[in-house]
């Protein structure tokens, strides 16, 4: 694995540490700033060089321990505000917080834009009237103090397998039962195509603006500050709820081997592991996801190969399987409504793919690393979802009673992957598959803390969340946000409560459709960016990475997201009948509707309250800020020419491979 890491890291240049020429903020590249002397923490004066027996002097070990503890304590102190450092390094006057003269949105009527006011500065009052300072919010997300330590291999593994968890391994069983194998396959292809367009748009946005908060910041900048507020909080709530759910899933997975074990023990273990990983900073998160993703990718590929063998060779009780389950009990179940019910389940399974955009603000070289990671999404969709779920539909009939044996969405006993392997008569492989599911839920729990903490910190920097959440220590960790996100993991101790399934269903209902809102907002933000880009008469050649699907792809992605939201509301009002669950009474229908669609009124409430409080307006094309936070790469033309010259020397197989990956 060490050789693999070296091979993937060798082309990664940490531009934030490169001694390059300082450019103005309107030219971008906040990561090329040299560290000023005031930011260097001075230690004690070095003493004489120790002799060969220096360790034998009394007190040396104690001093060494004190120094280590002192360094550890010092790392938790607040890192100096990036915006303050940037303003002083660039000779940029704090009295004018605008980083772009092209964005005359909410000019400061007081003229007092002193950055020492801090995070809450985005919320202003003038003569008793509140308003939201959009330019200040943009500058703060662009000059975040987060550490930029993620490399290309981290992003590629996050894109390929970073969010593979209960959505694929467990929830696909419920989707198979409600829609049948054909509906399962069609829904995942549909959502996969939509997600491909969405992630391409996100890649273009994140390479141009690798800012803290990513898509929530894009909604604030390109759509409406109130909508960005709603998107940020709803996305953070989604991951805050997912964390205890994944920990609970891990504890329940242990029950596959021994049902008598106390779940609270494993809740403690898994929560501790996730918190420790995130306290190691973004580099720790990246390394952990690199290992977790390798395990998950290997397992899915192994399942695909095993599934082909089982389908052709048959099970101990019957011979060749082929496509007989598509004929009996059938390819579809519950008709068109069954297909529609699978859409949201498939969207839940793909949730987390957008994390690669959120990680852009902590990436050493986003121009080179992000495009390669974005291209991996195609392979993830086609190989890990479409191929594996095709085999699941061939190996497990939709009327298998084990598909409905789960006590909650976190119960891995109803995983069609495990059921398919058990049907083959294997004695060891089901345990291995459950072990992979265990790794997956820890991985997604790890991503939940990362996603929620970075979103909360970005919201705080924009003045849309409590200021304390923006605290970043000297190692570049949003420490308070990490601790707040981790604290929600204690909800997993509800594992032994009888009503835990109902509790988590209602918690998930708060932000259950958050992913669809987020994806739709990404597509719309990309469309608006291109409109503003054309309005300023700027060339597309100035964009370091352009979405392969273009603006048309963003319109397709936006329309598909709206369509899925619409069918979800329809299925919520008129749900698919599930055996053993009575949905005929008005109270049961009302409860089902709110469990499935409560995220819609929650998002609208966030948006409306913020809009009424700050009286924000939709950002006009001519007022849009398309400069603050840009990493323009003044040598972009030279870099592209060098890369093209290098590409010409590649053999044909490498050109094809690098074109797709």
Protein Blocks (a to p, Z undefined) as FASTA:
>chain_A
ZZmmmmmmmmpccfklpccddddfklgjmllpccdfklpccdddddddddfklmmpghkl
mmmmmmmmmmmmmmmpccddfklmmmmmnopafklmcfbfklcghiafkopacfknomml
mpcceehiacddfklmmmmmmmccbdcfbcfklmmmmmmmmmgcfklmmmmmmmmmmnoj
mlmmmmmmmmmmmmmmmmmmmmmmmmmmccehilmmmmmmmmomklmmmmmmmmmmmmmm
mmmmmmmmmmmmmmmmomkbcfklmmmmmmmmmmmmmmnojmlmmmmmmmmmmmmmmmmm
mmmmmmmmmmmnopfkbccfkjmlmmogbjbehijmlmmmmmmmmmmmmgojlmmmmmmm
mcfblmlmmmmmmmmmmmmmmmmmmmmmmmmmmmpcfklmklmmpfbfklmklpmklmmm
mmnopaklmmmmmmmmmmmmmmmmmmmmmmmmmmmmmmmmnopacfklmpccfkopafkl
mmmmmmmmmmmmmmmpmklmmmmmmmmmmmmmmmmmmmmmmmmmmmmmmmmmmmnopafk
lpmbacfklmmlmmmmmmmmmmmmmmmmmmmmmccddehiackbmklmmmmmmmmmmmmm
mmmmmmmmmmmmnopacddfklpcckgopafklmlmmmmmmmmmmmmmpcfklmmmmmmZ
Z
